Amino acid sequence: MYFAVDPLDVADVTSQLMTLIEANSKANWIAVVDSAFDHGGSALACHGTHIVLYSSEELDALSEVSPLLIPLIAEEKRVLEEQLLSLAKHCAGRPMLSVVASAKHVEEVKLNWQKCARVVTDDGQKMLLRFADTRVLPVLPETLRQESWVALTHELIGWWYIDRAGELMPAPIAATDAAPAFPIAIGHHGLSQMLERNEPDAVIDRIFAQTPEILPKSNKAAFFERMRNVCDFAREREVEAFPDVVALGAFDIACRHQGLENPRLLKLVAERGWSRGEMAAALTKLAD
């Protein structure tokens, strides 16, 4: 698989987390690891209990790709450092690691999050809410209804995640006086926003499936931003078919990220000079 995220600095992230935890060692600290990214590969080797989030009747079938909740042993500095080093090394370059602090014990956090694992749309559809995926987590405060974000975070003191640039970042925690609402709900506008925010990753996944050799091996966070520009370009110009957006992304890569400024492309798009879903063929002719 290919992930548009840069590797983290293991020593730096470990040091930052040690500082955070030591500043509030009375809290319960829990590492959240999205083990879906380990499926078919090497499992995480980290000291401590690995608690499977998807262990309720409704979620048992997904237990092999469940987020893991790992209590961090704040009272034993050496063990804590070993835990954090193991986590940072294992998750480096993959969007799967965050850390939460809570006044609640891990089993209480687990029970609350099991109620949050499914999101319900306005038309009654149930979808898995992959909040342990750190590409998804930063989008949620903007796309979920307030009471739904409260439901996810009301038991937390803080939540930090590794962003696309490999940096440790805080997620906003809901106000403590706000009331949570279950099940987690997302409206049509929020769902559209979520799909829009996730579209660059979907485009990158399709390019990886078709021509993996053209994807960059470094500066991946910057590459993601460029693919976001491609998706914005397509949306603004009503290029709606997903294969056409993928074709634009591949074209921009081939043009060393100057494709969107190509006069011949701008003319093609302005004149609607391609059949829906056939942008790739039109761009091949354009490049000849």
C-alpha positions in Angstrom: 0.0 0.0 0.0 1.0 3.6 -0.5 0.2 6.3 2.1 0.6 10.0 1.4 2.2 10.6 4.8 5.8 11.4 5.7 7.7 9.3 8.3 7.8 10.6 11.8 11.1 11.3 13.7 10.9 8.4 16.2 13.1 10.1 18.9 11.4 13.5 18.6 7.9 12.1 18.8 8.8 9.9 21.7 10.3 12.8 23.5 7.3 15.0 22.9 4.9 12.3 24.2 7.1 11.7 27.2 6.9 15.4 28.1 3.1 15.5 27.6 2.5 12.4 29.8 4.9 13.5 32.5 3.1 16.8 32.7 -0.2 15.0 33.6 0.8 11.6 34.9 -2.4 11.3 36.9 -4.4 10.9 33.8 -5.0 7.5 32.1 -2.9 7.6 28.9 -3.9 5.3 26.0 -2.3 4.7 22.7 -4.8 4.2 19.8 -3.4 2.1 17.0 -5.4 1.4 13.8 -4.4 -2.2 13.3 -6.1 -2.3 9.9 -2.8 -1.1 8.5 -1.1 -4.2 9.9 -3.6 -6.7 8.3 -1.6 -9.2 6.3 1.7 -7.9 7.7 3.7 -7.8 10.9 1.7 -7.3 14.1 2.6 -4.6 16.6 5.1 -5.7 19.3 4.6 -3.3 22.2 4.7 -4.0 25.9 1.4 -3.8 27.7 -2.2 -5.0 27.2 -3.7 -4.7 23.6 -7.4 -4.1 24.0 -9.4 -4.8 20.8 -12.0 -2.1 20.3 -14.2 -4.1 17.9 -15.2 -6.7 20.4 -18.9 -6.1 20.7 -21.5 -8.3 19.1 -22.1 -5.9 16.3 -18.3 -5.5 15.5 -16.9 -8.9 16.2 -16.6 -9.7 12.5 -14.1 -6.8 12.2 -11.9 -7.7 15.1 -8.9 -8.6 12.9 -8.7 -5.0 11.7 -9.8 -3.3 14.9 -8.2 -0.3 16.5 -6.1 -1.4 19.5 -6.2 0.5 22.8 -2.9 0.2 24.7 -2.7 1.6 28.2 0.5 3.5 28.6 2.4 2.9 31.8 3.0 6.5 32.9 4.3 5.5 36.4 7.3 3.6 35.1 9.4 5.9 33.0 11.6 3.3 31.4 8.7 1.1 30.4 6.8 4.1 29.1 9.7 5.1 26.9 10.0 1.6 25.6 6.3 1.5 24.8 6.4 4.9 22.9 9.6 4.0 21.0 7.9 0.7 19.9 4.8 2.5 18.8 6.6 5.3 16.9 8.9 2.8 15.1 6.0 0.5 14.1 3.7 3.2 12.9 6.2 5.5 11.2 5.0 6.4 7.7 1.5 5.0 8.2 -1.6 6.9 9.4 -2.3 4.7 12.4 -1.1 6.3 15.7 -2.7 8.6 18.2 -2.7 9.0 22.0 -5.4 10.1 24.3 -5.5 11.2 27.9 -8.6 10.6 30.0 -9.9 10.6 33.6 -11.7 7.4 32.7 -10.1 4.0 32.6 -9.4 2.3 29.3 -12.4 -0.1 29.6 -14.7 2.9 30.0 -13.2 4.6 27.0 -13.6 1.4 25.1 -17.3 1.1 25.9 -18.0 4.7 24.9 -16.1 4.3 21.6 -17.9 1.1 20.8 -21.0 3.2 20.6 -19.2 5.6 18.3 -17.8 3.0 15.9 -20.8 3.3 13.5 -22.0 6.6 12.1 -25.6 6.9 10.9 -26.5 9.1 7.9 -29.7 11.1 7.5 -31.2 8.4 5.4 -30.5 5.7 8.0 -27.4 4.1 6.4 -24.7 2.8 8.9 -21.1 3.3 8.1 -17.9 2.4 10.0 -16.3 5.6 11.5 -12.6 5.0 11.3 -11.5 7.6 13.8 -8.3 5.7 14.6 -7.1 6.4 11.0 -5.2 9.7 11.4 -6.1 10.8 7.9 -9.8 10.7 9.0 -9.5 12.0 12.6 -8.6 15.7 11.7 -11.6 15.9 9.4 -14.2 14.8 12.0 -14.5 18.0 14.1 -15.5 19.8 10.9 -17.8 17.2 9.4 -19.6 15.6 12.4 -22.4 17.3 14.1 -21.3 19.0 17.3 -23.2 16.5 19.6 -21.6 13.6 17.7 -18.0 15.0 18.1 -18.9 15.5 21.8 -19.9 11.8 22.0 -16.5 10.8 20.6 -14.4 13.0 22.8 -16.4 13.9 26.0 -14.5 11.4 28.1 -11.1 12.7 27.0 -8.8 15.3 28.4 -6.7 15.4 25.2 -6.1 13.7 21.9 -2.9 13.9 19.9 -2.2 12.3 16.6 0.6 12.0 14.0 -0.3 14.2 11.0 0.7 13.7 7.4 4.0 15.6 7.9 4.9 13.2 10.7 4.3 15.8 13.4 2.4 15.4 16.7 -0.7 17.5 16.6 -3.7 18.0 19.0 -7.2 17.3 18.1 -9.8 19.7 19.5 -11.7 18.3 22.4 -15.4 19.0 22.9 -16.6 21.4 25.6 -17.2 19.5 28.8 -20.6 21.0 29.3 -22.0 19.8 26.0 -24.2 16.8 25.9 -23.2 13.8 23.8 -25.7 12.1 21.4 -25.8 8.5 20.3 -25.6 7.1 17.8 -23.0 9.2 16.0 -24.9 11.0 13.2 -23.7 12.8 10.1 -25.8 15.0 7.9 -25.7 15.1 4.1 -23.5 18.2 4.1 -21.1 16.7 6.6 -20.9 13.4 4.6 -20.2 15.4 1.4 -17.5 17.3 3.2 -15.9 14.1 4.5 -16.0 12.5 1.0 -14.4 15.7 -0.4 -11.7 15.7 2.2 -10.9 12.0 1.6 -11.0 12.3 -2.2 -7.2 13.0 -2.7 -6.4 9.7 -0.9 -8.9 7.8 -3.1 -7.2 9.3 -6.2 -3.8 8.4 -4.9 -5.0 4.8 -4.2 -6.3 4.4 -7.7 -3.1 5.7 -9.2 -1.1 3.3 -7.0 -3.3 0.5 -8.3 -2.7 1.5 -11.9 0.9 2.9 -12.1 2.6 2.7 -8.7 6.0 3.6 -10.1 5.0 7.3 -10.8 4.2 8.0 -7.1 6.9 10.0 -5.1 8.9 8.2 -2.5 9.5 11.3 -0.4 7.7 14.6 0.4 4.5 12.7 0.5 2.5 15.2 2.6 3.3 17.9 0.0 2.2 15.4 -2.7 -1.1 14.9 -0.9 -1.7 18.7 -1.0 -1.0 18.8 -4.7 -3.5 16.0 -5.2 -6.0 18.1 -3.2 -5.3 20.9 -5.7 -6.1 18.5 -8.5 -9.4 17.5 -6.8 -10.3 21.1 -6.2 -9.5 21.9 -9.9 -11.8 19.1 -11.0 -14.6 20.2 -8.8 -14.4 23.8 -9.8 -14.5 22.8 -13.5 -17.2 20.2 -13.1 -15.0 17.2 -14.0 -17.2 14.8 -12.1 -16.4 11.2 -13.1 -13.9 9.7 -10.7 -11.7 8.1 -13.5 -11.4 11.6 -15.0 -10.1 13.0 -11.7 -7.6 10.2 -11.5 -6.5 10.9 -15.0 -5.9 14.6 -14.1 -3.9 13.5 -11.1 -1.7 11.2 -13.1 -1.3 13.9 -15.8 -0.2 16.4 -13.1 2.4 13.9 -11.8 3.7 13.3 -15.3 4.0 17.1 -15.8 6.0 17.4 -12.6 3.1 19.1 -10.8 2.6 21.8 -13.5 -0.2 20.0 -15.3 -3.0 22.1 -14.0 -1.4 25.2 -15.5 -1.0 23.6 -18.9 -2.8 25.8 -21.5 -3.8 22.8 -23.6 -5.4 21.2 -20.6 -7.2 24.4 -19.7 -8.5 24.6 -23.2 -9.6 20.9 -23.2 -11.5 21.4 -19.9 -13.1 24.7 -21.0 -14.3 23.2 -24.2 -15.4 19.9 -22.6 -13.3 18.2 -25.2 -13.6 14.6 -23.8 -16.3 12.0 -23.2 -17.2 11.4 -19.6 -14.9 8.8 -18.0 -12.4 9.1 -21.0 -10.2 11.9 -19.8 -7.1 9.7 -19.8 -7.4 9.1 -23.6 -7.9 12.8 -24.2 -4.8 13.7 -22.1 -2.7 11.1 -23.9 -3.6 12.8 -27.2 -2.9 16.2 -25.6 0.6 15.1 -24.5 1.5 13.7 -28.0 
